[in-house]
Amino acid sequence: CGRLGGSAPEGFDVPLVEFPLEELPPSVRAPDGSRAVRAAAYASALPARALPALRDFRPDVLYERYALNGTTGLALAADLGIPHVLEVNAPVVDEDLAHRGLTSDASVRALERTIVTHADRIVAVSEELKRWLVGLGVEAGRITVLANAVDPGRFEVEAETREDARRQLGVDGRPVVAFVGTLKPWHDPAILVRSLGVLRARNAAPQLLLVGDGPERERLEALARQESLSPLVTFTGSVAHDEVPAYLAAADVGVATYHPDTGHYFSPLKLFEYLAAGLPVVAAELGEIPHCVRRGETGLLYPPGDAEALADALATLIADREHAAALGRNGREHVLRHHTWRSNARAVTALAAELTEQGS
């Protein structure tokens, strides 16, 4: 990988090798420091840097997460003579055009098509992504749909943990609604503050716990001040992932909001983490979210963009704690059956075995 992004969690003993992004030579520098140019330069340089270590390791299969201009996996798999499995989490070029300042798309779109059509097998995190990949020319039979997942053991909540977490947050018996994630426009975090205002007008306002940081934070803080809601909104800022379970332990409801214009291709990690923590969930009715958040079984859904409907759903779960607890138990059972990383690992291992057998 290009960077480790922090220390490994406790008990994680898989070797990690970091190949940091080096200073680009003048011949490939873009005047604006383009992310696409940096990504392409890194991808072109990485195979030569990584190949010696990989030849010593002698892998059977190369598994890569798709990234902008990410040609590394194809090149390395060809050099090593092994199958290449590509994990696709998003239509990356579309995302970069919409949210990350990508300006030229013709060449990167052509490269994207080359990358996905030449991978031996693709693991997509949603059916919507599978449809998109087929539209790019990938044979449907080469695509395996495998949603994201969770390590449920990390999100088991004990009564003492919950009491400690609530005491440290100083919520004083008030119900807590938690959002975990980056505060970015496509998550529509502003709707959480607006719905909080609706609930306060009904004298039923919970404490809103925003776990994470991002470009929308300043706007959210201003909106909370404007609506005199600041005492009801707790911003944690960026936190390490291993701290997230403790924050969820303090919550009564987990919420997954999305802007109405957000695509339907995602498989949100926060959703599986809420459910693993035994929280009832209120989520935007988008994409494949209803597969996990089934209305009245594991949580409630609201039409994206509708603050009143979001407030209604939150109020329902806050008012009926017994029903909310039952939804939370059902949700945890759902992820235990369908969405654990251990189960995903078995599926990927079986796929790798199939590919190696085909090549032998």
Phi, psi and chi 1 to 4 in degrees:
 res  aa     phi    psi   chi1   chi2   chi3   chi4
   1 CYS       -  163.1   60.9      -      -      -
   2 GLY   -77.5  -30.8      -      -      -      -
   3 ARG  -156.7  148.3   60.2 -173.7  177.2   89.8
   4 LEU   -75.4  -30.7  -63.2 -179.5      -      -
   5 GLY    72.3   26.5      -      -      -      -
   6 GLY   121.8  174.8      -      -      -      -
   7 SER   -79.2  156.1   57.5      -      -      -
   8 ALA   -71.8  148.6      -      -      -      -
   9 PRO   -65.9  159.2   22.6  -31.8      -      -
  10 GLU   -58.4  134.0 -176.3  178.2   -8.0      -
  11 GLY    87.2   -3.2      -      -      -      -
  12 PHE   -88.4  113.2 -175.2   86.5      -      -
  13 ASP  -118.6   19.0   58.4    0.4      -      -
  14 VAL   -76.8  129.9  176.2      -      -      -
  15 PRO   -63.0  134.9  -19.5   30.9      -      -
  16 LEU  -119.1  131.7  -62.8  170.9      -      -
  17 VAL  -118.5  123.4 -178.0      -      -      -
  18 GLU  -102.3  130.1 -178.6  179.3    1.6      -
  19 PHE  -118.0   88.9  -64.7   93.2      -      -
  20 PRO   -60.8  152.9  -18.7   31.0      -      -
  21 LEU   -67.1  121.2  175.6   64.1      -      -
  22 GLU   -88.1  163.4  -63.1  176.0  -29.4      -
  23 GLU   -59.5  130.1  179.9   67.8   20.7      -
  24 LEU   -76.9  142.0  -58.7 -177.4      -      -
  25 PRO   -67.2  154.9   22.0  -31.2      -      -
  26 PRO   -54.4  -31.2  -25.7   34.5      -      -
  27 SER   -65.7  -21.2   59.7      -      -      -
  28 VAL  -117.4    6.9  -63.5      -      -      -
  29 ARG   -77.3  140.6  -74.1 -176.1 -162.0  156.5
  30 ALA   -99.8  145.5      -      -      -      -
  31 PRO   -55.9  -33.8  -21.9   31.6      -      -
  32 ASP   -98.0   11.1   60.1   -5.9      -      -
  33 GLY    64.2   34.6      -      -      -      -
  34 SER   -49.1  130.3  160.8      -      -      -
  35 ARG   -61.6  -37.9  179.4  172.5  177.7  -92.5
  36 ALA   -63.5  -40.1      -      -      -      -
  37 VAL   -67.8  -43.2  171.0      -      -      -
  38 ARG   -60.8  -43.0  -67.4 -162.3  -51.3  -86.3
  39 ALA   -63.3  -43.0      -      -      -      -
  40 ALA   -66.2  -41.2      -      -      -      -
  41 ALA   -65.4  -41.6      -      -      -      -
  42 TYR   -64.1  -45.6 -178.3   75.5      -      -
  43 ALA   -62.8  -34.5      -      -      -      -
  44 SER   -75.9  -29.5   64.8      -      -      -
  45 ALA   -86.8  -26.6      -      -      -      -
  46 LEU   -64.4  -40.6 -177.2   56.0      -      -
  47 PRO   -54.1  -45.2  -29.9   37.3      -      -
  48 ALA   -64.9  -33.2      -      -      -      -
  49 ARG   -74.2  -36.3  -64.0  169.5   66.4 -170.6
  50 ALA   -90.1  -21.8      -      -      -      -
  51 LEU   -58.4  -43.7 -165.3   55.4      -      -
  52 PRO   -58.0  -44.1  -26.4   36.5      -      -
  53 ALA   -65.2  -38.3      -      -      -      -
  54 LEU   -71.7  -34.4  -73.3  172.8      -      -
  55 ARG   -65.3  -36.0  -79.1 -169.8  170.1  135.9
  56 ASP   -67.7  -38.0  -72.1  -18.3      -      -
  57 PHE   -74.0  -31.3 -175.4   68.5      -      -
  58 ARG    56.4   63.7  -60.5  177.5   65.4 -173.8
  59 PRO   -71.1  156.2   28.7  -35.7      -      -
  60 ASP   -89.9  -31.2  -61.4  -63.3      -      -
  61 VAL  -143.7  145.9  174.4      -      -      -
  62 LEU  -107.3  122.3 -168.6  146.6      -      -
  63 TYR  -113.1  123.9 -173.0   97.3      -      -
  64 GLU  -130.9  142.2  178.9 -174.6   32.3      -
  65 ARG   -90.5  127.2  178.5  176.2  172.0  131.8
  66 TYR   -65.1  134.0  174.0   50.6      -      -
  67 ALA  -137.5  164.2      -      -      -      -
  68 LEU   -54.1  127.8 -177.3   67.9      -      -
  69 ASN    55.7   30.3  -72.8  -20.6      -      -
  70 GLY   -83.6   85.3      -      -      -      -
  71 THR   -95.1   -0.8   55.9      -      -      -
  72 THR   -57.6  -47.5  -60.3      -      -      -
  73 GLY   -61.1  -44.0      -      -      -      -
  74 LEU   -60.5  -44.0  -75.1  175.7      -      -
  75 ALA   -65.9  -45.9      -      -      -      -
  76 LEU   -66.5  -43.0  -77.3  170.4      -      -
  77 ALA   -60.8  -39.3      -      -      -      -
  78 ALA   -65.7  -43.5      -      -      -      -
  79 ASP   -63.3  -36.8  -75.6  -22.5      -      -
  80 LEU   -87.7  -14.1  -65.4  164.7      -      -
  81 GLY    69.2   37.8      -      -      -      -
  82 ILE  -127.6  161.8   58.6  176.0      -      -
  83 PRO   -66.3  150.8  -18.3   30.6      -      -
  84 HIS  -117.2  118.5  174.5 -135.2      -      -
  85 VAL  -108.1  128.0  179.9      -      -      -
  86 LEU  -113.6  121.9 -174.0   67.4      -      -
  87 GLU   -89.6  125.5  176.9 -172.0  -46.0      -
  88 VAL  -116.3  118.7  178.1      -      -      -
  89 ASN  -103.7  -13.7  -74.1 -100.0      -      -
  90 ALA  -167.5  157.8      -      -      -      -
  91 PRO   -76.6   89.3   26.7  -29.6      -      -
  92 VAL   -59.9  -41.9  170.7      -      -      -
  93 VAL   -63.6  -43.7  174.1      -      -      -
  94 ASP   -59.3  -42.9  -71.4  -15.6      -      -
  95 GLU   -63.7  -43.2  -80.4 -159.5  -16.0      -
  96 ASP   -69.0  -33.9  -83.4   54.2      -      -
  97 LEU   -65.8  -40.0  -76.2  167.4      -      -
  98 ALA   -79.0  -35.3      -      -      -      -
  99 HIS  -127.3  -14.4  -55.9  -64.7      -      -
 100 ARG  -124.0   17.4  -59.7 -172.0 -177.8   98.5
 101 GLY    80.3   13.1      -      -      -      -
 102 LEU   -65.3  132.0 -176.0   64.5      -      -
 103 THR  -111.1  -38.6   52.9      -      -      -
 104 SER  -103.1  127.9   59.0      -      -      -
 105 ASP  -118.1  -15.6   66.1  -30.4      -      -
 106 ALA   -62.7  -49.4      -      -      -      -
 107 SER   -71.1  -39.3   60.7      -      -      -
 108 VAL   -71.6  -31.3  -71.0      -      -      -
 109 ARG   -67.2  -40.4  -76.0 -166.8 -173.7  -79.3
 110 ALA   -63.5  -40.6      -      -      -      -
 111 LEU   -67.9  -37.9 -174.5   56.4      -      -
 112 GLU   -58.6  -45.4  178.9  172.0   69.1      -
 113 ARG   -61.4  -40.8 -175.7 -177.0  -64.0  -88.6
 114 THR   -62.4  -45.1  -63.0      -      -      -
 115 ILE   -62.4  -49.9  -67.7  167.3      -      -
 116 VAL   -73.7  -30.7  -60.7      -      -      -
 117 THR   -80.2  -16.9   55.3      -      -      -
 118 HIS   -98.7  -10.3  -76.6   74.2      -      -
 119 ALA   -65.2  143.8      -      -      -      -
 120 ASP   -67.5  -36.9  -67.0  -67.7      -      -
 121 ARG  -151.1  148.7 -165.1   67.2   64.9   89.6
 122 ILE  -121.3  135.0  -70.5 -179.3      -      -
 123 VAL  -105.7  112.6  174.8      -      -      -
 124 ALA  -106.0  144.8      -      -      -      -
 125 VAL   -87.1   -0.8  -61.8      -      -      -
 126 SER  -156.7  160.0   69.0      -      -      -
 127 GLU   -65.9  -33.4  -70.0  -71.4  -16.4      -
 128 GLU   -62.0  -40.7 -177.7   67.8   20.9      -
 129 LEU   -66.3  -36.0  -86.0  178.0      -      -
 130 LYS   -61.1  -43.8  178.9  176.9  180.0  177.5
 131 ARG   -62.0  -41.0  -72.8 -172.2  -75.5  -87.8
 132 TRP   -63.3  -42.9  171.0   75.2      -      -
 133 LEU   -65.0  -41.0  -72.1  160.4      -      -
 134 VAL   -60.8  -38.1  168.8      -      -      -
 135 GLY   -63.5  -25.3      -      -      -      -
 136 LEU   -85.1   -6.3  -71.1 -179.0      -      -
 137 GLY   110.3    6.1      -      -      -      -
 138 VAL   -79.8  132.9 -178.2      -      -      -
 139 GLU   -65.9  133.1  -61.9  169.7    6.1      -
 140 ALA   -56.6  -34.7      -      -      -      -
 141 GLY   -68.1  -14.4      -      -      -      -
 142 ARG   -95.1    6.2  -68.4 -162.0  -65.4  114.7
 143 ILE  -114.0  127.0  -56.2  170.5      -      -
 144 THR  -109.5  127.0  -62.0      -      -      -
 145 VAL   -93.0  121.9  176.2      -      -      -
 146 LEU  -142.2  103.1 -163.7   60.1      -      -
 147 ALA   -64.6  160.9      -      -      -      -
 148 ASN   -63.1  174.1  -79.6  -37.3      -      -
 149 ALA  -152.9 -162.4      -      -      -      -
 150 VAL  -154.4  154.5   66.8      -      -      -
 151 ASP   -92.7   98.7  177.6   -5.0      -      -
 152 PRO   -63.0  -26.7   21.2  -31.1      -      -
 153 GLY   -62.8  -27.8      -      -      -      -
 154 ARG   -76.1  -12.8  -62.4 -178.9   67.6 -175.1
 155 PHE  -117.0   15.0  -69.9   85.1      -      -
 156 GLU   -70.1  132.4  -71.2  178.0  -39.9      -
 157 VAL  -113.6  124.0  177.1      -      -      -
 158 GLU   -98.0  155.0  -63.2 -180.0   -2.3      -
 159 ALA   -57.8  -39.9      -      -      -      -
 160 GLU   -65.4  -38.3  -64.5   80.7    1.8      -
 161 THR   -63.3  -42.8  -56.6      -      -      -
 162 ARG   -62.8  -46.0  174.5  177.1  168.1   80.0
 163 GLU   -62.5  -42.7  -68.5  169.2    7.4      -
 164 ASP   -63.7  -43.7  -72.1  -15.1      -      -
 165 ALA   -63.6  -42.6      -      -      -      -
 166 ARG   -68.8  -36.0  -68.2  177.1   67.7   84.3
 167 ARG   -65.5  -41.2 -174.3  164.0   48.0 -109.5
 168 GLN   -67.6  -31.6  -70.1 -179.9   26.1      -
 169 LEU   -81.0  -16.3  -72.9  171.6      -      -
 170 GLY    66.4   41.7      -      -      -      -
 171 VAL   -82.7  -13.7  -67.6      -      -      -
 172 ASP    52.7   46.6  -62.3  -33.4      -      -
 173 GLY    83.1   -8.2      -      -      -      -
 174 ARG   -73.2  140.4 -174.2 -175.0  -64.5  -84.8
 175 PRO   -59.5  145.8  -20.6   31.5      -      -
 176 VAL  -119.4  126.9  175.3      -      -      -
 177 VAL  -107.9  123.2  172.0      -      -      -
 178 ALA  -110.8  137.9      -      -      -      -
 179 PHE  -121.8  130.9  168.9   90.4      -      -
 180 VAL  -119.5  128.9  175.4      -      -      -
 181 GLY   148.8  178.7      -      -      -      -
 182 THR   -75.4  139.1   51.5      -      -      -
 183 LEU   -85.8   81.1  -56.9  178.1      -      -
 184 LYS  -120.8  158.9  -68.5 -172.3  174.9  179.4
 185 PRO   -55.0  -38.7  -26.3   34.7      -      -
 186 TRP   -69.5  -17.5   58.8   81.9      -      -
 187 HIS   -81.9   -9.1  -75.1  141.6      -      -
 188 ASP    49.0   52.5 -164.5   15.0      -      -
 189 PRO   -67.0  -20.7   23.9  -33.2      -      -
 190 ALA   -62.1  -29.4      -      -      -      -
 191 ILE   -65.2  -25.7 -161.9  173.4      -      -
 192 LEU   -66.6  -41.9  -72.0  165.5      -      -
 193 VAL   -68.8  -40.7  178.7      -      -      -
 194 ARG   -63.7  -41.9  -65.1 -161.2  -59.7  -87.1
 195 SER   -67.3  -31.9   66.0      -      -      -
 196 LEU   -62.8  -38.9 -174.9   62.6      -      -
 197 GLY   -62.9  -38.5      -      -      -      -
 198 VAL   -62.2  -44.6  172.7      -      -      -
 199 LEU   -68.0  -35.5  -68.8  170.4      -      -
 200 ARG   -64.5  -37.7 -175.5 -169.4   56.8 -177.2
 201 ALA   -63.6  -22.0      -      -      -      -
 202 ARG   -95.6    5.9  -58.2  177.6 -173.7  174.3
 203 ASN    61.0   36.4  -65.2  -44.4      -      -
 204 ALA  -137.1   35.2      -      -      -      -
 205 ALA   -77.4  129.1      -      -      -      -
 206 PRO   -86.5  179.1   33.7  -34.7      -      -
 207 GLN   -88.5  130.0 -172.1   75.1   23.0      -
 208 LEU   -97.5  120.9  176.8   58.9      -      -
 209 LEU  -110.1  113.2  176.2   62.1      -      -
 210 LEU  -105.2  106.9  -60.2  175.5      -      -
 211 VAL  -100.2  103.6 -177.7      -      -      -
 212 GLY   138.6  179.0      -      -      -      -
 213 ASP  -143.4  172.3 -146.1  -22.2      -      -
 214 GLY   161.1 -179.5      -      -      -      -
 215 PRO   -65.7  -17.6   20.4  -31.8      -      -
 216 GLU   -86.6   -4.9  -69.1  -73.8  -77.9      -
 217 ARG   -60.7  -46.7  177.4  167.4  176.0  172.2
 218 GLU   -59.5  -42.2 -173.3  174.5  -22.6      -
 219 ARG   -64.1  -40.9  176.7 -175.6  170.3 -144.7
 220 LEU   -65.9  -41.6  -65.3  174.6      -      -
 221 GLU   -62.3  -40.5  -70.0  175.2  -29.4      -
 222 ALA   -65.4  -41.1      -      -      -      -
 223 LEU   -64.8  -41.0 -179.8   59.5      -      -
 224 ALA   -63.8  -40.4      -      -      -      -
 225 ARG   -65.2  -43.7  -73.3 -166.4  -59.0  -89.0
 226 GLN   -60.4  -36.9  177.4 -175.6  -32.7      -
 227 GLU   -94.8    9.0  -59.6  -64.2  -31.4      -
 228 SER    56.0   40.8  -59.7      -      -      -
 229 LEU  -110.6    1.1  -67.7  167.8      -      -
 230 SER   -51.9  -42.1  -65.4      -      -      -
 231 PRO   -63.8  -18.0  -22.2   34.7      -      -
 232 LEU   -96.6    1.8  -62.8  175.4      -      -
 233 VAL  -121.8  123.8 -176.0      -      -      -
 234 THR  -111.4  119.2  -60.1      -      -      -
 235 PHE  -100.2  121.5  -67.5   88.6      -      -
 236 THR   -87.4  -20.3   68.6      -      -      -
 237 GLY    75.2 -175.5      -      -      -      -
 238 SER   -66.0  134.3 -178.6      -      -      -
 239 VAL  -130.5  153.0  -56.7      -      -      -
 240 ALA   -65.8  148.6      -      -      -      -
 241 HIS   -61.4  -32.4 -172.8 -106.2      -      -
 242 ASP   -72.9   -5.8   59.8    7.1      -      -
 243 GLU   -92.5  -14.7  -63.8  175.3   18.7      -
 244 VAL   -60.5  -43.4  170.6      -      -      -
 245 PRO   -55.6  -36.1  -27.7   36.5      -      -
 246 ALA   -66.0  -38.3      -      -      -      -
 247 TYR   -67.8  -40.8  -76.8  105.1      -      -
 248 LEU   -65.9  -27.1  -68.0 -176.2      -      -
 249 ALA   -62.4  -26.1      -      -      -      -
 250 ALA   -82.8  -10.2      -      -      -      -
 251 ALA   -92.6  156.5      -      -      -      -
 252 ASP  -104.1  -27.0  -62.0  -76.1      -      -
 253 VAL  -141.9  140.6 -179.9      -      -      -
 254 GLY  -106.1  140.1      -      -      -      -
 255 VAL  -127.0  137.1   62.8      -      -      -
 256 ALA  -123.6   97.3      -      -      -      -
 257 THR   -97.4  149.4   53.2      -      -      -
 258 TYR  -145.2  146.5  -73.5   93.8      -      -
 259 HIS   -68.7  146.1 -167.4  -82.7      -      -
 260 PRO   -57.7  -28.2  -23.1   31.4      -      -
 261 ASP   -87.3    1.4  -65.1  -26.1      -      -
 262 THR   -67.0  143.6  -56.9      -      -      -
 263 GLY   -64.9  172.1      -      -      -      -
 264 HIS  -106.6   18.6  -64.7 -174.7      -      -
 265 TYR   -95.2   -8.3   54.8   81.1      -      -
 266 PHE   -82.4  164.1   45.4   83.7      -      -
 267 SER  -134.9   86.8  179.3      -      -      -
 268 PRO   -70.2  124.2   17.4  -22.2      -      -
 269 LEU   -60.4  -38.6  -72.9  168.3      -      -
 270 LYS   -57.3  -34.2   65.5  169.1   64.7   65.9
 271 LEU   -61.4  -47.6 -166.3   59.5      -      -
 272 PHE   -69.7  -30.9  -53.7  113.9      -      -
 273 GLU   -71.5  -41.2  -67.1  176.1   -6.9      -
 274 TYR   -57.0  -48.5  -65.6  158.8      -      -
 275 LEU   -65.3  -39.7  -65.3  169.6      -      -
 276 ALA   -64.5  -29.7      -      -      -      -
 277 ALA   -79.1   -0.4      -      -      -      -
 278 GLY    77.5   21.3      -      -      -      -
 279 LEU   -90.6  137.8  -70.0  177.6      -      -
 280 PRO   -67.8  146.6   27.1  -34.0      -      -
 281 VAL  -119.8  139.6  177.3      -      -      -
 282 VAL  -113.1  124.2  175.7      -      -      -
 283 ALA  -139.4  154.0      -      -      -      -
 284 ALA   -65.2  137.8      -      -      -      -
 285 GLU   -82.5   82.1 -167.3  166.6    8.1      -
 286 LEU  -137.4  149.6  -84.8  177.3      -      -
 287 GLY    52.7 -132.1      -      -      -      -
 288 GLU  -100.8   13.1  -65.6  174.7   28.1      -
 289 ILE   -55.1  -41.7  -72.8  176.7      -      -
 290 PRO   -61.6  -13.5  -26.5   37.0      -      -
 291 HIS   -64.0  -36.5  167.1   71.8      -      -
 292 CYS   -98.0  -41.9  -69.7      -      -      -
 293 VAL   -96.9   90.1 -176.5      -      -      -
 294 ARG   -94.1  124.7  -61.8 -170.8  -60.4  -83.2
 295 ARG   -54.1  121.6 -165.3 -175.6  -56.3  -85.7
 296 GLY    79.4   -1.7      -      -      -      -
 297 GLU  -112.2  -49.5  -67.5 -177.3   35.3      -
 298 THR  -122.3   -5.2   58.2      -      -      -
 299 GLY   170.4 -161.7      -      -      -      -
 300 LEU  -131.6  152.3  -61.5  175.0      -      -
 301 LEU  -116.0  152.4  -61.2  163.9      -      -
 302 TYR  -135.1  151.8   76.5   95.3      -      -
 303 PRO   -68.1  125.6  -16.5   29.7      -      -
 304 PRO   -55.8  136.0   15.2  -27.1      -      -
 305 GLY    93.1   -9.4      -      -      -      -
 306 ASP  -100.3   96.6 -170.1  -25.9      -      -
 307 ALA   -66.2  -34.8      -      -      -      -
 308 GLU   -65.3  -43.5  -70.8  -84.3   -8.6      -
 309 ALA   -66.4  -37.8      -      -      -      -
 310 LEU   -63.0  -43.7  173.8   56.2      -      -
 311 ALA   -62.0  -40.3      -      -      -      -
 312 ASP   -61.0  -44.3  -71.5  -18.0      -      -
 313 ALA   -64.8  -44.0      -      -      -      -
 314 LEU   -62.0  -42.9  -67.2  172.3      -      -
 315 ALA   -62.5  -37.7      -      -      -      -
 316 THR   -60.9  -45.5  -63.7      -      -      -
 317 LEU   -73.4  -34.1  -64.2 -178.1      -      -
 318 ILE   -68.4  -37.3  -70.1  168.8      -      -
 319 ALA   -74.9  -32.9      -      -      -      -
 320 ASP  -115.6   83.8 -169.4  -17.6      -      -
 321 ARG   -65.2  -34.1  -61.6  -63.5 -174.2   88.8
 322 GLU   -65.8  -45.2 -174.2  174.6  -27.2      -
 323 HIS   -64.6  -41.5  179.3   52.6      -      -
 324 ALA   -60.5  -41.9      -      -      -      -
 325 ALA   -64.0  -37.7      -      -      -      -
 326 ALA   -65.1  -41.0      -      -      -      -
 327 LEU   -62.0  -41.1  -61.6 -175.6      -      -
 328 GLY   -62.1  -41.8      -      -      -      -
 329 ARG   -63.9  -42.1  -70.7 -168.4  -64.3  -88.1
 330 ASN   -62.9  -39.7  -67.6  -16.9      -      -
 331 GLY   -65.0  -42.0      -      -      -      -
 332 ARG   -64.5  -40.6 -179.4  168.1  169.0   82.6
 333 GLU   -61.7  -37.5 -179.7   62.3   26.6      -
 334 HIS   -62.3  -47.1  176.0   79.8      -      -
 335 VAL   -70.0  -33.5  -65.0      -      -      -
 336 LEU   -61.5  -34.1  -72.5  173.0      -      -
 337 ARG   -83.7  -33.9  -70.9 -172.7  177.7 -172.4
 338 HIS  -123.8  -17.4  -57.1  -70.2      -      -
 339 HIS  -139.5   59.9  -63.3  -71.3      -      -
 340 THR  -111.6  149.9   66.9      -      -      -
 341 TRP   -63.9  -31.3  -72.3  126.5      -      -
 342 ARG   -62.3  -43.2 -174.9  176.4  -63.5  -83.7
 343 SER   -65.2  -41.9  175.0      -      -      -
 344 ASN   -61.4  -40.5  -80.5   24.6      -      -
 345 ALA   -62.3  -39.9      -      -      -      -
 346 ARG   -61.6  -41.5  -70.1 -165.7 -173.4  101.9
 347 ALA   -65.6  -41.7      -      -      -      -
 348 VAL   -68.1  -39.6  170.2      -      -      -
 349 THR   -61.9  -41.7  -57.9      -      -      -
 350 ALA   -63.6  -39.5      -      -      -      -
 351 LEU   -64.3  -43.1  175.2   59.3      -      -
 352 ALA   -62.7  -42.1      -      -      -      -
 353 ALA   -62.3  -41.2      -      -      -      -
 354 GLU   -60.9  -43.3  176.7 -172.5  -28.7      -
 355 LEU   -67.3  -40.3  -73.6  170.0      -      -
 356 THR   -69.1  -34.1   55.7      -      -      -
 357 GLU   -67.8  -38.4  -73.1  170.1    7.5      -
 358 GLN   -64.4  -31.5  -70.3  173.7   -2.9      -
 359 GLY   -87.6  -10.6      -      -      -      -
 360 SER   -84.9      -   59.8      -      -      -
